Amino acid sequence: MTMNFFRGVMGGQPAGPQPTGAETIHKLCDRVASSTLLEDRRDAVRALKSLSKKYRLEVGTQAMDHLVHILQTDRSDSEILGYALDTLYNIICNDEEEEQDESEDMAAAPPIPVSGKHKNVPVSDENAQKQDEDLGVLFTDKFLGDSENVTLLLTLLEEFDFHVRWPGVKLLTALLKNQCNQVQGVILVSPMGVSRLMDLLADSREVIRNDGLLLLQQLTKGNAAIQKIVAFENAFERLLDIITEEGSSDGGIVVEDCLLLLVNLLKNNSSNQNFFKEGSYIQRMKPWFEVGDDNSGWSAQKVTNLHLMLQLVRVMVSPVNSPGATSSCQKSMYQCGLLQQLCTILMATGVPADILTETINTVSEVIRGSQINQDYFASVNAPSNPPRPAIVVLLMSMVNERQPFVLRCAVLYCFQCFLYKNQKGQGEIVATLLPSTIDANSISAGQLLCGGLFSADSLSNWCAAVALAHALQDNLTQKEQLLRVQLATSLGKPPVSLLQQCTNILSQGSKVQTRVGLLMLLCTWISNCPIAVTHFLHNQENVPFLTGQISENLGEDERLVQGLCALLLGICIYYNDNSLENYTKDKLKQLIEKRIGKENFVEKLGFVTKHELYSRAAQKPQPVFPSPEQMLFDHEFTKLVKELEGVITKAVHKTSEEEKKEEEVKKTLEQHDSIVIQYKDLIRDQDTQIQELREQVSTLSLNSEQMQNQITQQQSQIQQHKDQYNILKLKLGKDSQGLSSSQGEGAHVNGLHSEELSQLREEVEELRRQHALQHTQLSDKDSLINTLRCGAAAAAQTAEGGVGGSDNTELLGEVESLRSRVQAQCAEISQLQTERLELIRRAEAVSSAPASSSESSADTVTVSELESRLAAQTTEAERLKEECRGLREGHAGLEQQLASATSTVAIEQTEKTKLQQEVQESKKEQDDLLMLLADQDQKILNLKQRLRDLGETIDEDEDELDTRDQFGEDDDDDNEEEDEENND
C-alpha cells in the first residue's frame, strides 16, 4: 500500500502542477522517517543519493539528520548504509567529480521538472566554486555538531563490506578536508581510532587501500601527536612495502600518495625522524635512486615520484632540524651508499632538468656541515675525458648564463653547503687561485669563479662573488691567502690584485646586482682581518669612492648599494689596526663626520637591514628567489650584517679619547688576564699535587690497618702457644710423679712415658711450625717497613702542606709498638726453650730410674727392653736439642732484623722532620701567591668599573667566570686550611 501510494503521488504524471525539487526531497525524507519496511527506506535513500549532487542544498538541509539516523539504526543492511554514506559524501564533498552512470539510481529517482532545478544565475565559475565550498563547510559543521557521528563513522569502517567501507573512507576524508582540526581532535581521543584507520592499508582491495592513503594524508597534516601514533602503528614498514610492490619510482600514483604520506609523517617531527633512522629505513631508500645508462623518455609520474623521493631525503637532513639529528642521518646516508647513489644521478646523462635540480639541492643538504660527506663529494669525478671534479662541472653550469635560473641557484647552494664549516675545502678552493698551484692545462674552481666574477652577466657576477665569499667565511687564513692572488687584466699591463680588481669594477658603475655581490664579497673578506683592511685602505681611491657613494642622494635602487658602502667603510674603522697613518680610526671617523655626518652614516647603514629582500634571505640557507632580479642577499651575509651593524654604529660615535682609554684598558686587561691565567695554572698544579699526596696518605693508612690486623693475629697465636705450653707442663708434672712409683708399676709407667713422649714430639713439631710461621710473618713485616720507607721518601719529594705528617707519625708509633711486641715474643720463645730443656732433663732422669731398679730385678728381658726404649728416647731428645739451637739462631737473626728496622724508622723520622720544614716553606709561598692574586683581581675589578663608568659594555659571562674562579680559589684555600686543622 505504501509503495502504491508513493508511486501514485510521485511516479505518475498528474494533471495539476508538478512538485518542486525541495518538495520531492521533503517527501523522500518523510518516507525515510516513517516507512516501516526496510525496502521502502532503502529506495528512498537511494533516490536521495541520486538527487544529492543536483540538489545539494536541499538534501543537505532536510535529509542529513535522517541519514545519520539510518546509520545508527539500520546497521544490519549494508546496502542502505552504503546509500546513506554516499549521500552524505555528495553533500559534504567539494571536489568536482564526474558523475557515475548508475542506472539503478536513476531508476529510483523520480522525474524532476526543469522548473524545479536551480535557476541559471549568471555567476562566474569562481563564485560558484566558492559557494560549493561554503556549502561543504556548512554541512561539515552540521555533521560534526555531534562528535558521536565521527565515532559512528569510525565504527562503520570496521565493516568489511565494500559498499560500506569505501564510502565511509571517502566521507571521513571529505570531513578532514573541510574541518581538519576538529575531526583530528575527535579521532585522537577515540579509542583505537587511528588503529582502525591504519587497518585500511592492509585491505586487499586496492581502491580502499588507495583511498585509505588519501585519508591518512589528510589526517596527519599538522598534527604531531597523530603523526607519532601513525608512525608507531608500523606505518613506515607498510608504506615502504607498498612502494616496493608498486615498482618504486616506476610506480603509479599510489607510490606518489605513499610518498606524500611519508613526507607528512617526517617533516618537522624529530621523534618520527629518529624512529625512521633507528628502524634502518634510510637504507631502504637507496634502491629508489638506481638509474640506468639510458634516462630518456621518463614519464611524468616517474618524475613526480622521484621528486617526492628526493624531498623525503631532504626532510631527514633539513637545516631546520636539530644539528645532532641531521648529522646522524647524514652519517647513515653515507654509510648505506645513498649519497653515492645521488652523486651518480648528479653525473648521469639524460636526467630531466627538474630532477637534476632537486638532486643537486638534495646532495647539498646531505653534505652540509658533514666533513666525511664533504670529503667524499670533493672526490667525485664527472664521467668525462679527461675526468673533471664534480665541483668544477657544477660551477661551469653556475656561471653559464644559458643554464636555467633554478639550476644555477641549486649549484650555488651546493657549493655553499660544500664549504659550510669545511676549512679544508675552503683551503682547496682558494689554493686553485694562488700562483703556485695554477695549472694552465685544466680548468679549476678558482678560475671559474674569477671568470664569473668579471663576466658581462650580472647574475654570474653575483653568484661567483657569493661563492667566493663562502670560501672565506670564518677563515682568517684564507682571507690572508687570497690577498696574494694576482690577475692579468690585459696584455702589456702589470697584474693587479683580486682585491683591487673588485674595487675597480665597483667604481665603474656596473649593474646593481653586480655591485651588491662585490660589496658582499669585500665585506666578508676584510671583516675580522686587519691585514685585508690595510690592503684595502692602501689604495688611495677606495675611501673617497665609498664616501662619495654614501654622501650622494640617489634613488631607491641605489639605497642598498649606499648601505653596503657604509657597512664596508664601517668595517674599515672597526678592524683598523692604525698601521696606515693617513687612514687611522680617528682620521676615518673625522672624514665621516665632515663629508657624510655621523647620523647620516648610521641612517645609510640601516638601509641594508630595512630592505624588503633582507628578511627573506635571512630565513633559510637555500637561495630561493622568484626571479634573477631579486637575487641580492645571501643568508650567511645577513648574519654578518646583524653581527656588525651595532658595533660599527658604536665605533663611529666614539671619540678619540674614549678609543685611547679603551685601548689602554684592553691592554691592561690582557696583561692581567695573562697573569691571572698563570696563577690559575699554578694553583691548579698545586691542587693536583695535593690530591696525589692525599691518595698516598690513604694508601699508607690502608697499609697501617693491614699491619694492625696482622699484629692482632700474632697476639692470638701467642696466646694459643701459652695455652699449649701450660697443658704440656701439666702433663710432664704428672709423668714425673708416676716414674717415682713402685717396681710393679714400672711396665705401665714405661708404656705411659713412651706415649707421653710421642705427644711431646708432636707438640715440639707444632712449635717448630709456628716458629716458621712467625719467621715468615716477620719477613712480611720487614718488606712492609721497606714499602713504608719508600712511600715516605716519595712523600718527601711532593708534599705540599703538612697533609701527611700526622699519619706518618702514627705509622712510626705503630712500628715502635710492633718492635716491642716482637721482643715480647722473643722472650716468650726463650722461656719455652728453657722449659723444653727442663723437660729433656726430666726425661733423662726418668730413663735412669729403670736402670737403677734393674739391679734388684730378676727379669733381665724387661730391663733390656727398657734400655732399648731409653736409648731411642735419648736419641730423639738429642735431635730436639739440635732443633732448639736452630730456633735460637733464627731468633737472633730476627732480633738483628728488628734492630735494622728500628734504625730505618729513626731515619724516616729525620726525613719527616725535613719534610715538614719544606711543607711550611711551600705553604708560606702559596699564601704569598694567593695574596698577590687577590690584589690582581681587585685591580681588574677596578679597571672594569672604570670601563663601565666610561660607557663600555663588559661581557657578563666573563665577569661570572672570573668571579667563579675567584670563589673557587677561596674555596680551595678554605679546604686546605680545614685539612691542616684536621691534621693538627
WOVENMO-V17559 format. One record per residue. N is the residue number from 1. PHI is phi in radians with two decimals (* if undefined). Layout:
[[N PHI] [N PHI]]
This chain:
[[1 *] [2 -1.14] [3 -1.11] [4 -1.12] [5 -1.11] [6 -1.13] [7 -1.17] [8 -1.19] [9 -1.41] [10 -2.01] [11 -1.43] [12 -1.49] [13 -2.04] [14 -1.18] [15 -1.31] [16 -1.34] [17 -1.13] [18 -1.37] [19 -1.21] [20 -1.38] [21 -1.11] [22 -1.12] [23 -1.16] [24 -1.07] [25 -1.15] [26 -1.10] [27 -1.15] [28 -1.13] [29 -1.14] [30 -1.07] [31 -1.11] [32 -1.10] [33 -1.36] [34 -1.84] [35 -1.23] [36 -1.63] [37 -1.46] [38 -1.09] [39 -1.12] [40 -1.12] [41 -1.16] [42 -1.11] [43 -1.12] [44 -1.15] [45 -1.17] [46 -1.13] [47 -1.16] [48 -1.12] [49 -1.08] [50 -1.17] [51 -1.63] [52 -1.23] [53 -1.44] [54 -1.37] [55 -2.06] [56 -1.08] [57 -1.14] [58 -1.15] [59 -1.14] [60 -1.13] [61 -1.25] [62 -1.64] [63 -1.82] [64 -1.05] [65 -1.08] [66 -1.16] [67 -1.18] [68 -1.12] [69 -1.12] [70 -1.07] [71 -1.07] [72 -1.43] [73 -1.79] [74 -1.75] [75 -1.20] [76 -1.37] [77 -1.87] [78 -1.22] [79 -1.19] [80 -1.18] [81 -1.10] [82 -1.09] [83 -1.09] [84 -1.14] [85 -1.16] [86 -1.11] [87 -1.12] [88 -1.09] [89 -1.11] [90 -1.12] [91 -1.48] [92 -1.70] [93 -1.27] [94 -1.79] [95 -1.27] [96 -1.53] [97 -2.11] [98 -1.24] [99 -1.28] [100 -1.38] [101 -1.44] [102 -1.90] [103 -1.14] [104 -1.19] [105 -1.21] [106 -1.16] [107 -1.20] [108 -1.34] [109 -1.39] [110 -1.25] [111 -1.18] [112 -1.94] [113 -1.16] [114 -1.09] [115 -1.17] [116 -1.46] [117 -1.42] [118 -1.11] [119 -1.17] [120 -1.37] [121 -1.48] [122 -1.29] [123 -2.09] [124 -1.29] [125 -1.08] [126 -1.15] [127 -1.15] [128 -1.11] [129 -1.12] [130 -1.12] [131 -1.12] [132 -1.10] [133 -1.12] [134 -1.11] [135 -1.12] [136 -1.05] [137 -1.14] [138 -1.08] [139 -1.27] [140 -1.13] [141 -1.07] [142 -1.15] [143 -1.18] [144 -1.45] [145 -0.99] [146 -2.01] [147 -1.11] [148 -1.15] [149 -1.14] [150 -1.18] [151 -1.07] [152 -1.08] [153 -1.15] [154 -1.10] [155 -1.14] [156 -1.14] [157 -1.18] [158 -1.30] [159 -1.15] [160 -1.43] [161 -1.01] [162 -1.05] [163 -1.25] [164 -1.82] [165 -1.18] [166 -1.14] [167 -1.12] [168 -1.13] [169 -1.10] [170 -1.14] [171 -1.13] [172 -1.14] [173 -1.11] [174 -1.12] [175 -1.10] [176 -1.14] [177 -1.14] [178 -1.49] [179 -2.40] [180 -1.13] [181 -1.08] [182 -1.16] [183 -1.19] [184 -1.03] [185 -1.09] [186 -1.18] [187 -1.15] [188 -1.13] [189 -1.59] [190 -1.36] [191 -1.05] [192 1.03] [193 -1.12] [194 -1.19] [195 -1.10] [196 -1.10] [197 -1.27] [198 -1.16] [199 -1.12] [200 -1.12] [201 -1.21] [202 -1.64] [203 -1.18] [204 -1.26] [205 -1.49] [206 -1.08] [207 -1.13] [208 -1.26] [209 -1.07] [210 -1.18] [211 -1.21] [212 -1.13] [213 -1.09] [214 -1.10] [215 -1.09] [216 -1.19] [217 -1.04] [218 -1.19] [219 -1.17] [220 -1.60] [221 -1.21] [222 1.16] [223 -2.21] [224 -1.15] [225 -1.12] [226 -1.16] [227 -1.03] [228 -1.14] [229 -1.11] [230 -1.09] [231 -1.11] [232 -1.42] [233 -1.57] [234 1.16] [235 -1.17] [236 -1.04] [237 -1.08] [238 -1.17] [239 -1.15] [240 -1.16] [241 -1.14] [242 -1.10] [243 -1.04] [244 -1.15] [245 -1.11] [246 -1.47] [247 1.79] [248 0.95] [249 -1.19] [250 -1.47] [251 -1.29] [252 -1.68] [253 -1.22] [254 -1.11] [255 -1.09] [256 -1.06] [257 -1.12] [258 -1.10] [259 -1.17] [260 -1.09] [261 -1.17] [262 -1.10] [263 -1.10] [264 -1.03] [265 -1.26] [266 -1.79] [267 -1.17] [268 1.03] [269 -2.21] [270 -1.12] [271 -1.11] [272 -1.18] [273 -1.11] [274 -1.13] [275 -1.11] [276 -1.14] [277 -1.24] [278 -1.15] [279 -1.40] [280 1.05] [281 -1.44] [282 -1.08] [283 -1.10] [284 -1.33] [285 -1.46] [286 -1.03] [287 -1.08] [288 -1.09] [289 -1.81] [290 -1.43] [291 -2.07] [292 -1.59] [293 -1.29] [294 -1.73] [295 -1.93] [296 -1.52] [297 1.32] [298 -1.22] [299 -1.32] [300 -1.08] [301 -1.18] [302 -1.16] [303 -1.08] [304 -1.10] [305 -1.08] [306 -1.18] [307 -1.09] [308 -1.20] [309 -1.11] [310 -1.15] [311 -1.09] [312 -1.12] [313 -1.12] [314 -1.15] [315 -1.05] [316 -1.28] [317 -2.14] [318 -1.12] [319 -1.08] [320 -1.39] [321 -1.25] [322 -1.14] [323 -1.01] [324 -1.14] [325 -1.14] [326 -1.08] [327 -1.08] [328 -1.13] [329 -1.17] [330 -1.06] [331 -1.13] [332 -1.12] [333 -1.17] [334 -1.28] [335 -1.17] [336 -1.51] [337 1.57] [338 -1.17] [339 -1.08] [340 -1.08] [341 -1.17] [342 -1.15] [343 -1.15] [344 -1.12] [345 -1.08] [346 -1.06] [347 -1.72] [348 -1.33] [349 -1.82] [350 1.46] [351 -1.30] [352 -0.98] [353 -1.09] [354 -1.21] [355 -1.21] [356 -1.09] [357 -1.09] [358 -1.18] [359 -1.13] [360 -1.08] [361 -1.09] [362 -1.18] [363 -1.04] [364 -1.01] [365 -1.38] [366 -1.23] [367 -1.71] [368 -1.12] [369 1.36] [370 -1.86] [371 -1.09] [372 -1.12] [373 -1.15] [374 -1.14] [375 -1.13] [376 -1.13] [377 -1.10] [378 -1.14] [379 -1.57] [380 -1.30] [381 -2.04] [382 -1.38] [383 -1.33] [384 -2.08] [385 -2.19] [386 -1.32] [387 -1.09] [388 -2.13] [389 -1.06] [390 -1.04] [391 -1.09] [392 -1.14] [393 -1.09] [394 -1.17] [395 -1.13] [396 -1.08] [397 -1.24] [398 -1.18] [399 -1.61] [400 -1.65] [401 -1.23] [402 -1.45] [403 -1.36] [404 -1.05] [405 -1.08] [406 -1.13] [407 -1.18] [408 -1.15] [409 -1.11] [410 -1.13] [411 -1.13] [412 -1.06] [413 -1.10] [414 -1.10] [415 -1.15] [416 -1.11] [417 -1.18] [418 -1.12] [419 -1.61] [420 -1.21] [421 0.95] [422 -2.26] [423 -1.15] [424 -1.12] [425 -1.13] [426 -1.06] [427 -1.12] [428 -1.17] [429 -1.20] [430 -1.14] [431 -1.11] [432 -1.24] [433 -1.71] [434 -1.33] [435 -1.04] [436 -1.31] [437 -1.99] [438 -1.31] [439 -1.90] [440 -1.24] [441 -1.59] [442 -2.40] [443 -1.64] [444 -1.91] [445 -1.10] [446 -1.13] [447 -1.13] [448 -1.12] [449 -1.15] [450 -1.14] [451 -1.09] [452 -1.22] [453 -1.16] [454 -2.03] [455 -1.42] [456 -1.43] [457 -1.51] [458 -1.14] [459 -1.16] [460 -1.12] [461 -1.01] [462 -1.14] [463 -1.10] [464 -1.16] [465 -1.11] [466 -1.17] [467 -1.09] [468 -1.17] [469 -1.12] [470 -1.22] [471 -1.24] [472 -1.87] [473 -1.06] [474 0.96] [475 -2.41] [476 -1.11] [477 -1.08] [478 -1.24] [479 -1.09] [480 -1.27] [481 -1.14] [482 -1.17] [483 -1.15] [484 -1.43] [485 -1.22] [486 -2.06] [487 -2.07] [488 -1.62] [489 -1.38] [490 -2.77] [491 -1.17] [492 1.49] [493 -1.93] [494 -1.18] [495 -1.19] [496 -2.06] [497 -1.28] [498 -1.06] [499 -1.07] [500 -1.20] [501 -1.14] [502 -1.10] [503 -1.20] [504 -1.12] [505 -1.15] [506 -1.05] [507 -1.26] [508 -1.41] [509 1.25] [510 -1.39] [511 -1.13] [512 -1.05] [513 -1.07] [514 -1.14] [515 -1.14] [516 -1.09] [517 -1.08] [518 -1.15] [519 -1.15] [520 -1.12] [521 -1.10] [522 -1.14] [523 -1.09] [524 -1.13] [525 -1.15] [526 -1.57] [527 -1.19] [528 1.04] [529 -2.48] [530 -1.01] [531 -1.12] [532 -1.16] [533 -1.09] [534 -1.10] [535 -1.09] [536 -1.16] [537 -1.30] [538 -1.12] [539 -1.34] [540 -1.16] [541 -1.56] [542 -1.22] [543 -1.12] [544 -1.03] [545 -1.12] [546 -1.14] [547 -1.14] [548 -1.15] [549 -1.11] [550 -1.27] [551 -1.36] [552 -1.27] [553 -1.74] [554 -1.84] [555 -1.33] [556 -1.09] [557 -1.13] [558 -1.59] [559 -1.11] [560 -1.11] [561 -1.10] [562 -1.07] [563 -1.08] [564 -1.21] [565 -1.12] [566 -1.12] [567 -1.11] [568 -1.12] [569 -1.16] [570 -1.12] [571 -1.11] [572 -1.09] [573 -1.38] [574 -1.19] [575 -1.79] [576 -1.45] [577 -1.70] [578 1.05] [579 -1.40] [580 -1.75] [581 -1.14] [582 -1.34] [583 -2.30] [584 -1.32] [585 -1.02] [586 -1.12] [587 -1.20] [588 -1.16] [589 -1.18] [590 -1.13] [591 -1.12] [592 -1.12] [593 -1.14] [594 -1.37] [595 -1.65] [596 -2.04] [597 1.68] [598 -1.07] [599 -1.15] [600 -1.14] [601 -1.09] [602 -1.14] [603 -1.13] [604 -1.14] [605 -1.08] [606 -1.26] [607 -1.07] [608 -1.16] [609 -1.28] [610 -1.50] [611 -1.19] [612 -1.16] [613 -1.52] [614 -1.15] [615 -1.15] [616 -1.15] [617 -1.21] [618 -1.34] [619 -1.32] [620 -2.55] [621 -1.19] [622 -1.21] [623 -1.34] [624 -2.10] [625 -2.33] [626 -1.11] [627 -2.59] [628 -1.07] [629 -1.16] [630 -1.55] [631 -1.50] [632 -2.17] [633 -1.96] [634 -1.90] [635 -1.06] [636 -1.13] [637 -1.19] [638 -1.09] [639 -1.13] [640 -1.13] [641 -1.11] [642 -1.06] [643 -1.31] [644 -1.68] [645 -1.03] [646 -1.18] [647 -1.22] [648 -1.19] [649 -1.04] [650 -1.14] [651 -1.11] [652 -1.20] [653 -1.44] [654 -1.32] [655 -1.49] [656 -1.13] [657 -1.12] [658 -1.10] [659 -1.08] [660 -1.12] [661 -1.08] [662 -1.13] [663 -1.11] [664 -1.09] [665 -1.11] [666 -1.12] [667 -1.11] [668 -1.08] [669 -1.10] [670 -1.12] [671 -1.10] [672 -1.12] [673 -1.10] [674 -1.14] [675 -1.12] [676 -1.07] [677 -1.12] [678 -1.09] [679 -1.11] [680 -1.09] [681 -1.11] [682 -1.09] [683 -1.14] [684 -1.12] [685 -1.13] [686 -1.14] [687 -1.06] [688 -1.13] [689 -1.13] [690 -1.08] [691 -1.13] [692 -1.11] [693 -1.10] [694 -1.11] [695 -1.15] [696 -1.13] [697 -1.09] [698 -1.09] [699 -1.12] [700 -1.11] [701 -1.11] [702 -1.13] [703 -1.10] [704 -1.10] [705 -1.09] [706 -1.10] [707 -1.07] [708 -1.07] [709 -1.12] [710 -1.13] [711 -1.08] [712 -1.08] [713 -1.12] [714 -1.12] [715 -1.08] [716 -1.15] [717 -1.14] [718 -1.05] [719 -1.10] [720 -1.09] [721 -1.08] [722 -1.05] [723 -1.09] [724 -1.13] [725 -1.14] [726 -1.08] [727 -1.10] [728 -1.12] [729 -1.11] [730 -1.13] [731 -1.13] [732 -1.12] [733 -1.06] [734 -1.15] [735 -1.15] [736 -1.15] [737 -1.17] [738 -1.20] [739 -1.24] [740 -1.48] [741 -1.43] [742 -1.30] [743 -1.14] [744 -1.10] [745 -1.70] [746 -1.07] [747 -1.13] [748 -1.12] [749 -1.15] [750 -1.10] [751 -1.12] [752 -1.15] [753 -1.12] [754 -1.06] [755 -1.14] [756 -1.26] [757 -1.10] [758 -1.10] [759 -1.10] [760 -1.08] [761 -1.06] [762 -1.12] [763 -1.13] [764 -1.12] [765 -1.08] [766 -1.13] [767 -1.10] [768 -1.12] [769 -1.09] [770 -1.13] [771 -1.12] [772 -1.10] [773 -1.10] [774 -1.12] [775 -1.08] [776 -1.13] [777 -1.12] [778 -1.14] [779 -1.12] [780 -1.06] [781 -1.16] [782 -1.10] [783 -1.12] [784 -1.13] [785 -1.12] [786 -1.09] [787 -1.08] [788 -1.08] [789 -1.14] [790 -1.15] [791 -1.11] [792 -1.17] [793 -1.12] [794 -1.14] [795 -1.14] [796 -1.17] [797 -1.39] [798 -2.01] [799 -1.19] [800 -2.22] [801 1.46] [802 -1.42] [803 -1.31] [804 -1.74] [805 -1.09] [806 -1.14] [807 -1.14] [808 -1.16] [809 -1.05] [810 -1.11] [811 -1.10] [812 -1.08] [813 -1.08] [814 -1.18] [815 -1.12] [816 -1.07] [817 -1.08] [818 -1.06] [819 -1.11] [820 -1.12] [821 -1.18] [822 -1.10] [823 -1.08] [824 -1.09] [825 -1.11] [826 -1.08] [827 -1.09] [828 -1.14] [829 -1.13] [830 -1.07] [831 -1.08] [832 -1.08] [833 -1.14] [834 -1.06] [835 -1.17] [836 -1.16] [837 -1.05] [838 -1.07] [839 -1.12] [840 -1.13] [841 -1.05] [842 -1.11] [843 -1.13] [844 -1.15] [845 -1.10] [846 -1.13] [847 -1.17] [848 -1.36] [849 -1.08] [850 -1.12] [851 -1.14] [852 -1.22] [853 -1.35] [854 -1.29] [855 -1.12] [856 -1.65] [857 -1.63] [858 -1.68] [859 -1.62] [860 -1.18] [861 -1.14] [862 -1.17] [863 -1.13] [864 -1.09] [865 -1.09] [866 -1.15] [867 -1.14] [868 -1.12] [869 -1.10] [870 -1.15] [871 -1.11] [872 -1.14] [873 -1.19] [874 -1.15] [875 -1.07] [876 -1.10] [877 -1.15] [878 -1.10] [879 -1.08] [880 -1.14] [881 -1.12] [882 -1.03] [883 -1.11] [884 -1.13] [885 -1.09] [886 -1.07] [887 -1.13] [888 -1.14] [889 -1.09] [890 -1.07] [891 -1.15] [892 -1.10] [893 -1.10] [894 -1.11] [895 -1.14] [896 -1.09] [897 -1.06] [898 -1.14] [899 -1.12] [900 -1.10] [901 -1.10] [902 -1.12] [903 -1.16] [904 -1.08] [905 -1.11] [906 -1.10] [907 -1.08] [908 -1.07] [909 -1.10] [910 -1.10] [911 -1.11] [912 -1.11] [913 -1.09] [914 -1.08] [915 -1.06] [916 -1.12] [917 -1.11] [918 -1.12] [919 -1.13] [920 -1.09] [921 -1.14] [922 -1.12] [923 -1.12] [924 -1.11] [925 -1.08] [926 -1.14] [927 -1.09] [928 -1.08] [929 -1.11] [930 -1.15] [931 -1.13] [932 -1.11] [933 -1.13] [934 -1.10] [935 -1.08] [936 -1.13] [937 -1.08] [938 -1.13] [939 -1.10] [940 -1.09] [941 -1.08] [942 -1.11] [943 -1.13] [944 -1.15] [945 -1.15] [946 -1.12] [947 -1.06] [948 -1.13] [949 -1.10] [950 -1.43] [951 1.66] [952 -1.48] [953 -1.47] [954 -1.82] [955 -1.13] [956 -1.18] [957 -1.11] [958 -1.16] [959 -1.06] [960 -1.12] [961 -1.12] [962 -1.10] [963 -1.08] [964 -1.13] [965 -1.12] [966 -1.11] [967 -1.11] [968 -1.12] [969 -1.17] [970 -1.06] [971 -1.12] [972 -1.11] [973 -1.07] [974 -1.09] [975 -1.12] [976 -1.13] [977 -1.11] [978 -1.12] [979 -1.10] [980 -1.13] [981 -1.09] [982 -1.12] [983 -1.18] [984 -1.10]]
